[in-house]
Amino acid sequence: MAVINRDGNRIKLKAFTFQSLANATATFDIQQPGDCNTLLGFNVYAPVGGTTVGKKMSLTINSLQLVDNIDATEANPVLNNSAKTMLNINTPLAGNDTIKLNWTDTAVGTYVINIYYKF
């Protein structure tokens, strides 16, 4: 379902679930939606009783590191007490981009990353 924001942009949201590894960094490929032309931003949360506190994350698009080893709480609007729904990136995409998420965790956990994009 598309949403039109107050700037007149058509925005879509796509969610991906991933599983972390204990005491390790895992890399996940994020499949770019076919109609995505601008990655606006993302948020991350633990859907069942978990937390993103203390987890580290990086986000790379086509070898360009946009987010470098930040605490994942920065991308969780509830835990970082932000009025924003997402961590803004606002990066144009070409349609065949390689998007990778690196996630460092101390325990096994399930998380969701929500990708907000224009089409």
Chimera marker file (.cmm) of the C-alpha trace (Angstrom):
<marker_set name="trace">
<marker id="1" x="0.000" y="0.000" z="0.000" r="1" g="1" b="0" radius="0.5"/>
<marker id="2" x="1.359" y="3.409" z="-0.937" r="1" g="1" b="0" radius="0.5"/>
<marker id="3" x="1.100" y="6.506" z="1.175" r="1" g="1" b="0" radius="0.5"/>
<marker id="4" x="1.304" y="10.058" z="-0.109" r="1" g="1" b="0" radius="0.5"/>
<marker id="5" x="3.082" y="12.261" z="2.406" r="1" g="1" b="0" radius="0.5"/>
<marker id="6" x="2.590" y="15.973" z="2.893" r="1" g="1" b="0" radius="0.5"/>
<marker id="7" x="5.338" y="16.736" z="0.337" r="1" g="1" b="0" radius="0.5"/>
<marker id="8" x="3.340" y="14.920" z="-2.348" r="1" g="1" b="0" radius="0.5"/>
<marker id="9" x="5.797" y="12.019" z="-2.555" r="1" g="1" b="0" radius="0.5"/>
<marker id="10" x="4.473" y="8.518" z="-3.033" r="1" g="1" b="0" radius="0.5"/>
<marker id="11" x="6.037" y="6.387" z="-0.314" r="1" g="1" b="0" radius="0.5"/>
<marker id="12" x="5.995" y="2.634" z="0.157" r="1" g="1" b="0" radius="0.5"/>
<marker id="13" x="7.173" y="0.470" z="3.017" r="1" g="1" b="0" radius="0.5"/>
<marker id="14" x="8.716" y="-3.005" z="2.778" r="1" g="1" b="0" radius="0.5"/>
<marker id="15" x="9.725" y="-5.136" z="5.766" r="1" g="1" b="0" radius="0.5"/>
<marker id="16" x="12.448" y="-7.773" z="5.981" r="1" g="1" b="0" radius="0.5"/>
<marker id="17" x="12.957" y="-10.180" z="8.886" r="1" g="1" b="0" radius="0.5"/>
<marker id="18" x="16.435" y="-11.396" z="9.792" r="1" g="1" b="0" radius="0.5"/>
<marker id="19" x="18.009" y="-13.569" z="12.469" r="1" g="1" b="0" radius="0.5"/>
<marker id="20" x="21.189" y="-12.499" z="14.253" r="1" g="1" b="0" radius="0.5"/>
<marker id="21" x="24.027" y="-14.738" z="15.382" r="1" g="1" b="0" radius="0.5"/>
<marker id="22" x="25.446" y="-14.907" z="18.910" r="1" g="1" b="0" radius="0.5"/>
<marker id="23" x="28.710" y="-12.979" z="19.374" r="1" g="1" b="0" radius="0.5"/>
<marker id="24" x="29.123" y="-12.407" z="15.659" r="1" g="1" b="0" radius="0.5"/>
<marker id="25" x="28.427" y="-10.070" z="12.769" r="1" g="1" b="0" radius="0.5"/>
<marker id="26" x="26.018" y="-11.381" z="10.142" r="1" g="1" b="0" radius="0.5"/>
<marker id="27" x="25.506" y="-9.881" z="6.690" r="1" g="1" b="0" radius="0.5"/>
<marker id="28" x="22.073" y="-9.795" z="5.099" r="1" g="1" b="0" radius="0.5"/>
<marker id="29" x="21.162" y="-8.906" z="1.526" r="1" g="1" b="0" radius="0.5"/>
<marker id="30" x="18.149" y="-6.629" z="1.279" r="1" g="1" b="0" radius="0.5"/>
<marker id="31" x="16.201" y="-7.135" z="-1.910" r="1" g="1" b="0" radius="0.5"/>
<marker id="32" x="15.402" y="-3.788" z="-3.428" r="1" g="1" b="0" radius="0.5"/>
<marker id="33" x="11.737" y="-3.495" z="-4.400" r="1" g="1" b="0" radius="0.5"/>
<marker id="34" x="11.436" y="-3.287" z="-8.193" r="1" g="1" b="0" radius="0.5"/>
<marker id="35" x="9.653" y="0.073" z="-8.180" r="1" g="1" b="0" radius="0.5"/>
<marker id="36" x="12.057" y="1.741" z="-5.723" r="1" g="1" b="0" radius="0.5"/>
<marker id="37" x="13.865" y="4.803" z="-7.063" r="1" g="1" b="0" radius="0.5"/>
<marker id="38" x="14.880" y="6.512" z="-3.792" r="1" g="1" b="0" radius="0.5"/>
<marker id="39" x="15.649" y="4.884" z="-0.465" r="1" g="1" b="0" radius="0.5"/>
<marker id="40" x="14.246" y="7.373" z="2.039" r="1" g="1" b="0" radius="0.5"/>
<marker id="41" x="15.255" y="5.607" z="5.226" r="1" g="1" b="0" radius="0.5"/>
<marker id="42" x="14.657" y="2.680" z="7.528" r="1" g="1" b="0" radius="0.5"/>
<marker id="43" x="13.910" y="1.604" z="11.059" r="1" g="1" b="0" radius="0.5"/>
<marker id="44" x="14.746" y="-1.573" z="12.973" r="1" g="1" b="0" radius="0.5"/>
<marker id="45" x="12.968" y="-3.301" z="15.810" r="1" g="1" b="0" radius="0.5"/>
<marker id="46" x="12.754" y="-6.599" z="17.671" r="1" g="1" b="0" radius="0.5"/>
<marker id="47" x="9.173" y="-7.842" z="17.229" r="1" g="1" b="0" radius="0.5"/>
<marker id="48" x="8.966" y="-10.162" z="20.235" r="1" g="1" b="0" radius="0.5"/>
<marker id="49" x="10.214" y="-8.941" z="23.610" r="1" g="1" b="0" radius="0.5"/>
<marker id="50" x="13.689" y="-8.051" z="22.389" r="1" g="1" b="0" radius="0.5"/>
<marker id="51" x="15.583" y="-4.830" z="22.138" r="1" g="1" b="0" radius="0.5"/>
<marker id="52" x="17.990" y="-3.204" z="19.709" r="1" g="1" b="0" radius="0.5"/>
<marker id="53" x="20.019" y="-1.667" z="22.562" r="1" g="1" b="0" radius="0.5"/>
<marker id="54" x="23.690" y="-2.570" z="22.297" r="1" g="1" b="0" radius="0.5"/>
<marker id="55" x="23.396" y="-4.034" z="18.799" r="1" g="1" b="0" radius="0.5"/>
<marker id="56" x="25.621" y="-2.543" z="16.090" r="1" g="1" b="0" radius="0.5"/>
<marker id="57" x="24.653" y="-2.100" z="12.471" r="1" g="1" b="0" radius="0.5"/>
<marker id="58" x="26.044" y="-0.894" z="9.147" r="1" g="1" b="0" radius="0.5"/>
<marker id="59" x="24.219" y="-0.364" z="5.859" r="1" g="1" b="0" radius="0.5"/>
<marker id="60" x="25.974" y="-0.431" z="2.502" r="1" g="1" b="0" radius="0.5"/>
<marker id="61" x="24.562" y="0.345" z="-0.937" r="1" g="1" b="0" radius="0.5"/>
<marker id="62" x="26.781" y="-0.492" z="-3.932" r="1" g="1" b="0" radius="0.5"/>
<marker id="63" x="29.953" y="-0.458" z="-1.804" r="1" g="1" b="0" radius="0.5"/>
<marker id="64" x="29.057" y="2.964" z="-0.348" r="1" g="1" b="0" radius="0.5"/>
<marker id="65" x="28.759" y="2.685" z="3.416" r="1" g="1" b="0" radius="0.5"/>
<marker id="66" x="25.853" y="4.927" z="4.426" r="1" g="1" b="0" radius="0.5"/>
<marker id="67" x="25.578" y="3.785" z="8.046" r="1" g="1" b="0" radius="0.5"/>
<marker id="68" x="28.818" y="2.764" z="9.731" r="1" g="1" b="0" radius="0.5"/>
<marker id="69" x="28.713" y="0.660" z="12.888" r="1" g="1" b="0" radius="0.5"/>
<marker id="70" x="26.060" y="2.677" z="14.727" r="1" g="1" b="0" radius="0.5"/>
<marker id="71" x="24.111" y="1.499" z="17.747" r="1" g="1" b="0" radius="0.5"/>
<marker id="72" x="20.918" y="0.040" z="16.282" r="1" g="1" b="0" radius="0.5"/>
<marker id="73" x="18.899" y="2.018" z="18.827" r="1" g="1" b="0" radius="0.5"/>
<marker id="74" x="19.459" y="5.035" z="16.554" r="1" g="1" b="0" radius="0.5"/>
<marker id="75" x="17.227" y="3.318" z="13.984" r="1" g="1" b="0" radius="0.5"/>
<marker id="76" x="14.520" y="2.420" z="16.518" r="1" g="1" b="0" radius="0.5"/>
<marker id="77" x="12.148" y="5.409" z="16.930" r="1" g="1" b="0" radius="0.5"/>
<marker id="78" x="10.645" y="4.060" z="20.157" r="1" g="1" b="0" radius="0.5"/>
<marker id="79" x="13.939" y="3.493" z="21.964" r="1" g="1" b="0" radius="0.5"/>
<marker id="80" x="15.676" y="6.663" z="20.800" r="1" g="1" b="0" radius="0.5"/>
<marker id="81" x="12.683" y="8.825" z="21.821" r="1" g="1" b="0" radius="0.5"/>
<marker id="82" x="12.458" y="10.332" z="18.359" r="1" g="1" b="0" radius="0.5"/>
<marker id="83" x="9.414" y="11.833" z="16.689" r="1" g="1" b="0" radius="0.5"/>
<marker id="84" x="10.756" y="10.508" z="13.379" r="1" g="1" b="0" radius="0.5"/>
<marker id="85" x="9.499" y="7.163" z="12.120" r="1" g="1" b="0" radius="0.5"/>
<marker id="86" x="12.770" y="6.293" z="10.403" r="1" g="1" b="0" radius="0.5"/>
<marker id="87" x="16.479" y="6.988" z="10.191" r="1" g="1" b="0" radius="0.5"/>
<marker id="88" x="16.641" y="9.209" z="7.089" r="1" g="1" b="0" radius="0.5"/>
<marker id="89" x="19.052" y="8.309" z="4.280" r="1" g="1" b="0" radius="0.5"/>
<marker id="90" x="17.418" y="9.784" z="1.124" r="1" g="1" b="0" radius="0.5"/>
<marker id="91" x="19.625" y="7.995" z="-1.421" r="1" g="1" b="0" radius="0.5"/>
<marker id="92" x="18.758" y="7.572" z="-5.113" r="1" g="1" b="0" radius="0.5"/>
<marker id="93" x="18.777" y="4.007" z="-6.446" r="1" g="1" b="0" radius="0.5"/>
<marker id="94" x="19.303" y="2.694" z="-9.971" r="1" g="1" b="0" radius="0.5"/>
<marker id="95" x="17.132" y="-0.419" z="-9.844" r="1" g="1" b="0" radius="0.5"/>
<marker id="96" x="19.868" y="-3.044" z="-9.634" r="1" g="1" b="0" radius="0.5"/>
<marker id="97" x="21.567" y="-1.869" z="-6.451" r="1" g="1" b="0" radius="0.5"/>
<marker id="98" x="23.220" y="-4.150" z="-3.914" r="1" g="1" b="0" radius="0.5"/>
<marker id="99" x="22.007" y="-3.356" z="-0.399" r="1" g="1" b="0" radius="0.5"/>
<marker id="100" x="23.686" y="-5.086" z="2.557" r="1" g="1" b="0" radius="0.5"/>
<marker id="101" x="22.962" y="-4.912" z="6.262" r="1" g="1" b="0" radius="0.5"/>
<marker id="102" x="25.691" y="-5.921" z="8.722" r="1" g="1" b="0" radius="0.5"/>
<marker id="103" x="24.352" y="-6.712" z="12.188" r="1" g="1" b="0" radius="0.5"/>
<marker id="104" x="26.497" y="-7.412" z="15.255" r="1" g="1" b="0" radius="0.5"/>
<marker id="105" x="24.821" y="-9.046" z="18.229" r="1" g="1" b="0" radius="0.5"/>
<marker id="106" x="25.732" y="-10.767" z="21.479" r="1" g="1" b="0" radius="0.5"/>
<marker id="107" x="22.845" y="-13.239" z="21.278" r="1" g="1" b="0" radius="0.5"/>
<marker id="108" x="20.610" y="-14.922" z="18.739" r="1" g="1" b="0" radius="0.5"/>
<marker id="109" x="17.584" y="-12.762" z="17.991" r="1" g="1" b="0" radius="0.5"/>
<marker id="110" x="14.939" y="-11.991" z="15.391" r="1" g="1" b="0" radius="0.5"/>
<marker id="111" x="14.620" y="-8.451" z="14.064" r="1" g="1" b="0" radius="0.5"/>
<marker id="112" x="12.692" y="-6.555" z="11.416" r="1" g="1" b="0" radius="0.5"/>
<marker id="113" x="14.052" y="-3.808" z="9.199" r="1" g="1" b="0" radius="0.5"/>
<marker id="114" x="11.452" y="-1.588" z="7.539" r="1" g="1" b="0" radius="0.5"/>
<marker id="115" x="12.570" y="0.107" z="4.325" r="1" g="1" b="0" radius="0.5"/>
<marker id="116" x="10.806" y="3.345" z="3.329" r="1" g="1" b="0" radius="0.5"/>
<marker id="117" x="11.144" y="4.285" z="-0.320" r="1" g="1" b="0" radius="0.5"/>
<marker id="118" x="9.751" y="6.480" z="-3.093" r="1" g="1" b="0" radius="0.5"/>
<marker id="119" x="8.542" y="4.998" z="-6.356" r="1" g="1" b="0" radius="0.5"/>
<link id1="1" id2="2" r="1" g="1" b="0" radius="0.2"/>
<link id1="2" id2="3" r="1" g="1" b="0" radius="0.2"/>
<link id1="3" id2="4" r="1" g="1" b="0" radius="0.2"/>
<link id1="4" id2="5" r="1" g="1" b="0" radius="0.2"/>
<link id1="5" id2="6" r="1" g="1" b="0" radius="0.2"/>
<link id1="6" id2="7" r="1" g="1" b="0" radius="0.2"/>
<link id1="7" id2="8" r="1" g="1" b="0" radius="0.2"/>
<link id1="8" id2="9" r="1" g="1" b="0" radius="0.2"/>
<link id1="9" id2="10" r="1" g="1" b="0" radius="0.2"/>
<link id1="10" id2="11" r="1" g="1" b="0" radius="0.2"/>
<link id1="11" id2="12" r="1" g="1" b="0" radius="0.2"/>
<link id1="12" id2="13" r="1" g="1" b="0" radius="0.2"/>
<link id1="13" id2="14" r="1" g="1" b="0" radius="0.2"/>
<link id1="14" id2="15" r="1" g="1" b="0" radius="0.2"/>
<link id1="15" id2="16" r="1" g="1" b="0" radius="0.2"/>
<link id1="16" id2="17" r="1" g="1" b="0" radius="0.2"/>
<link id1="17" id2="18" r="1" g="1" b="0" radius="0.2"/>
<link id1="18" id2="19" r="1" g="1" b="0" radius="0.2"/>
<link id1="19" id2="20" r="1" g="1" b="0" radius="0.2"/>
<link id1="20" id2="21" r="1" g="1" b="0" radius="0.2"/>
<link id1="21" id2="22" r="1" g="1" b="0" radius="0.2"/>
<link id1="22" id2="23" r="1" g="1" b="0" radius="0.2"/>
<link id1="23" id2="24" r="1" g="1" b="0" radius="0.2"/>
<link id1="24" id2="25" r="1" g="1" b="0" radius="0.2"/>
<link id1="25" id2="26" r="1" g="1" b="0" radius="0.2"/>
<link id1="26" id2="27" r="1" g="1" b="0" radius="0.2"/>
<link id1="27" id2="28" r="1" g="1" b="0" radius="0.2"/>
<link id1="28" id2="29" r="1" g="1" b="0" radius="0.2"/>
<link id1="29" id2="30" r="1" g="1" b="0" radius="0.2"/>
<link id1="30" id2="31" r="1" g="1" b="0" radius="0.2"/>
<link id1="31" id2="32" r="1" g="1" b="0" radius="0.2"/>
<link id1="32" id2="33" r="1" g="1" b="0" radius="0.2"/>
<link id1="33" id2="34" r="1" g="1" b="0" radius="0.2"/>
<link id1="34" id2="35" r="1" g="1" b="0" radius="0.2"/>
<link id1="35" id2="36" r="1" g="1" b="0" radius="0.2"/>
<link id1="36" id2="37" r="1" g="1" b="0" radius="0.2"/>
<link id1="37" id2="38" r="1" g="1" b="0" radius="0.2"/>
<link id1="38" id2="39" r="1" g="1" b="0" radius="0.2"/>
<link id1="39" id2="40" r="1" g="1" b="0" radius="0.2"/>
<link id1="40" id2="41" r="1" g="1" b="0" radius="0.2"/>
<link id1="41" id2="42" r="1" g="1" b="0" radius="0.2"/>
<link id1="42" id2="43" r="1" g="1" b="0" radius="0.2"/>
<link id1="43" id2="44" r="1" g="1" b="0" radius="0.2"/>
<link id1="44" id2="45" r="1" g="1" b="0" radius="0.2"/>
<link id1="45" id2="46" r="1" g="1" b="0" radius="0.2"/>
<link id1="46" id2="47" r="1" g="1" b="0" radius="0.2"/>
<link id1="47" id2="48" r="1" g="1" b="0" radius="0.2"/>
<link id1="48" id2="49" r="1" g="1" b="0" radius="0.2"/>
<link id1="49" id2="50" r="1" g="1" b="0" radius="0.2"/>
<link id1="50" id2="51" r="1" g="1" b="0" radius="0.2"/>
<link id1="51" id2="52" r="1" g="1" b="0" radius="0.2"/>
<link id1="52" id2="53" r="1" g="1" b="0" radius="0.2"/>
<link id1="53" id2="54" r="1" g="1" b="0" radius="0.2"/>
<link id1="54" id2="55" r="1" g="1" b="0" radius="0.2"/>
<link id1="55" id2="56" r="1" g="1" b="0" radius="0.2"/>
<link id1="56" id2="57" r="1" g="1" b="0" radius="0.2"/>
<link id1="57" id2="58" r="1" g="1" b="0" radius="0.2"/>
<link id1="58" id2="59" r="1" g="1" b="0" radius="0.2"/>
<link id1="59" id2="60" r="1" g="1" b="0" radius="0.2"/>
<link id1="60" id2="61" r="1" g="1" b="0" radius="0.2"/>
<link id1="61" id2="62" r="1" g="1" b="0" radius="0.2"/>
<link id1="62" id2="63" r="1" g="1" b="0" radius="0.2"/>
<link id1="63" id2="64" r="1" g="1" b="0" radius="0.2"/>
<link id1="64" id2="65" r="1" g="1" b="0" radius="0.2"/>
<link id1="65" id2="66" r="1" g="1" b="0" radius="0.2"/>
<link id1="66" id2="67" r="1" g="1" b="0" radius="0.2"/>
<link id1="67" id2="68" r="1" g="1" b="0" radius="0.2"/>
<link id1="68" id2="69" r="1" g="1" b="0" radius="0.2"/>
<link id1="69" id2="70" r="1" g="1" b="0" radius="0.2"/>
<link id1="70" id2="71" r="1" g="1" b="0" radius="0.2"/>
<link id1="71" id2="72" r="1" g="1" b="0" radius="0.2"/>
<link id1="72" id2="73" r="1" g="1" b="0" radius="0.2"/>
<link id1="73" id2="74" r="1" g="1" b="0" radius="0.2"/>
<link id1="74" id2="75" r="1" g="1" b="0" radius="0.2"/>
<link id1="75" id2="76" r="1" g="1" b="0" radius="0.2"/>
<link id1="76" id2="77" r="1" g="1" b="0" radius="0.2"/>
<link id1="77" id2="78" r="1" g="1" b="0" radius="0.2"/>
<link id1="78" id2="79" r="1" g="1" b="0" radius="0.2"/>
<link id1="79" id2="80" r="1" g="1" b="0" radius="0.2"/>
<link id1="80" id2="81" r="1" g="1" b="0" radius="0.2"/>
<link id1="81" id2="82" r="1" g="1" b="0" radius="0.2"/>
<link id1="82" id2="83" r="1" g="1" b="0" radius="0.2"/>
<link id1="83" id2="84" r="1" g="1" b="0" radius="0.2"/>
<link id1="84" id2="85" r="1" g="1" b="0" radius="0.2"/>
<link id1="85" id2="86" r="1" g="1" b="0" radius="0.2"/>
<link id1="86" id2="87" r="1" g="1" b="0" radius="0.2"/>
<link id1="87" id2="88" r="1" g="1" b="0" radius="0.2"/>
<link id1="88" id2="89" r="1" g="1" b="0" radius="0.2"/>
<link id1="89" id2="90" r="1" g="1" b="0" radius="0.2"/>
<link id1="90" id2="91" r="1" g="1" b="0" radius="0.2"/>
<link id1="91" id2="92" r="1" g="1" b="0" radius="0.2"/>
<link id1="92" id2="93" r="1" g="1" b="0" radius="0.2"/>
<link id1="93" id2="94" r="1" g="1" b="0" radius="0.2"/>
<link id1="94" id2="95" r="1" g="1" b="0" radius="0.2"/>
<link id1="95" id2="96" r="1" g="1" b="0" radius="0.2"/>
<link id1="96" id2="97" r="1" g="1" b="0" radius="0.2"/>
<link id1="97" id2="98" r="1" g="1" b="0" radius="0.2"/>
<link id1="98" id2="99" r="1" g="1" b="0" radius="0.2"/>
<link id1="99" id2="100" r="1" g="1" b="0" radius="0.2"/>
<link id1="100" id2="101" r="1" g="1" b="0" radius="0.2"/>
<link id1="101" id2="102" r="1" g="1" b="0" radius="0.2"/>
<link id1="102" id2="103" r="1" g="1" b="0" radius="0.2"/>
<link id1="103" id2="104" r="1" g="1" b="0" radius="0.2"/>
<link id1="104" id2="105" r="1" g="1" b="0" radius="0.2"/>
<link id1="105" id2="106" r="1" g="1" b="0" radius="0.2"/>
<link id1="106" id2="107" r="1" g="1" b="0" radius="0.2"/>
<link id1="107" id2="108" r="1" g="1" b="0" radius="0.2"/>
<link id1="108" id2="109" r="1" g="1" b="0" radius="0.2"/>
<link id1="109" id2="110" r="1" g="1" b="0" radius="0.2"/>
<link id1="110" id2="111" r="1" g="1" b="0" radius="0.2"/>
<link id1="111" id2="112" r="1" g="1" b="0" radius="0.2"/>
<link id1="112" id2="113" r="1" g="1" b="0" radius="0.2"/>
<link id1="113" id2="114" r="1" g="1" b="0" radius="0.2"/>
<link id1="114" id2="115" r="1" g="1" b="0" radius="0.2"/>
<link id1="115" id2="116" r="1" g="1" b="0" radius="0.2"/>
<link id1="116" id2="117" r="1" g="1" b="0" radius="0.2"/>
<link id1="117" id2="118" r="1" g="1" b="0" radius="0.2"/>
<link id1="118" id2="119" r="1" g="1" b="0" radius="0.2"/>
</marker_set>
